[in-house]
Structures are given as structure tokens and as C-alpha cells.
Amino acid sequence: MSGSEDDGTRDRDTIERELRLLVSVRMAYRERGGALPSITQMDALLDELLELGRRAGLQQGDTAIRAMPSRCRSQ
């Protein structure tokens, strides 16, 4: 986990990579019929991502939060 600032915050790419990893783990459990792991870690990462977006928006004078890119293709 890399720190992007001296206050311990991590960059967006690091957080998104961790979220994708947790999603992959949950999908693997689901495919094998096992009990799904808790989503607590995913919730914490999403909260961290939202806070990072808020901070970036405040620094730029804008309150908009960039949506996480979708990995799904629309047909």
C-alpha cells in the first residue's frame, strides 16, 4: 500500500486495485459455492475512495466525485 501524502492517504489507483482484487475473491467463492467473505473491507475501501474524491474536489474548488470506471461492457 503506497502513501500518496504525508497524512497516510493512498492514491485512487491503489484503492481501486484492492477493490478489484476483493471482487475477484468474492466471485471465486461464489463460483465454488462457498460462503462469501464479509464485505466490510470493500465498504472501508469505498469510504476511503469517496473521501479521497471529496478532498480532491475541495482542492480544486469542485465538489464532484469522479465515478469509478465500469468494467462491464454495455451491449
N, C-alpha and C positions, 0 to 999 in steps of 0.2 A: 504494500500500500504506500503510494507516494504522497508526500505532503506538497501542496502547491503554494502554501503560505505559511508564515510562522505561527499562525493560530491553530494549526493542525487540520485545516480543511483539505480535502482531497479534490482532485480535478474531476470534471464531469466524465471524461473517458474512463477513468479508473472505476468510478461508481457504476457506470453503465456496463462495463465488463463483468463486474461482480454480479450485477443483476442478471445478465445473460447466463452466467455460469449457474446461478441458483435456479433459473428457469429450466435449464438443461437437466439439472439434477432432479427437479420435480417431475419433468417429463419422463425421465428414465424410470423413476419409481412408479409412475402411473402406468407405463407400458408393461412393467413387470408385475403389476397387480399388488405392489407393496403399499404399506401405509405411507401417505405423503408426509414429508417433513414439514415442520412448522413454517409459517410464512412470516414469522417475527423478524428474521433477518432481512427479508425483502421489504417489509414495511419500514424498517430503520433506514435502509438504503434509499427508498423512495422519499422519505422525510429529509434525508441528507441532500438528495438531488433537488428537492423543492427549495430548501434553504439556500443552497448554492445559487439557484436561479434567482431567488429574491435578492441575495447580496449583489449578484451581477447586475440586476435591474436597478438597484439603488445606486450603484456606482455609475451607471450610465444615465441615471435620471429617468429610467423607464421601469415600470412595474410588470411588464410582460414576462412570462416564463416560457422559454422555448420547449416545445413538446418533444418528448423522446421519439426518435425516428422509429417508425413501424418496420418490423421485419417481415410482415405479412404482405404478400402481393395481392392487390385487388384485381378482380377479373372483369 
